[in-house]
Amino acid sequence: MYADSTYQLPPVEKGSYNTFMPWTMYAGMKEEDLGAIYAYLMTLQPISNKVEKFTPVK
């Protein structure tokens, strides 16, 4: 599965955990494409960001 305008997030049932990372979209990518994403991300300046543990849907 690749990122495109038709992609819809799967529903998250009450009490389930949700993730912001679309893992399934990256699973089918070629190593070359993943390397290009990595190279781009390495050009960005780091920022301070509070990372919170997953919380269940309410």
C-alpha positions, 0 to 999 in steps of 0.5 A, spaced: 500 500 500 502 506 498 500 513 500 495 516 495 489 521 496 485 515 496 488 512 502 483 512 508 485 511 516 482 504 518 477 505 524 479 505 531 475 501 536 473 504 543 479 501 548 484 500 542 490 503 541 491 508 535 498 510 532 499 516 528 505 512 523 502 509 517 506 503 518 502 499 512 504 504 507 511 504 508 511 496 508 511 495 501 516 501 499 523 499 496 529 500 500 531 506 495 525 510 496 526 509 504 533 511 503 531 517 500 526 519 505 532 517 510 536 522 507 531 528 507 530 527 514 537 527 516 537 534 512 532 537 517 534 541 524 532 537 530 526 540 534 524 539 541 518 535 542 514 531 547 513 524 545 507 521 549 506 514 550 500 511 546 493 512 549 487 508 548 481 511 544 475 514 549 
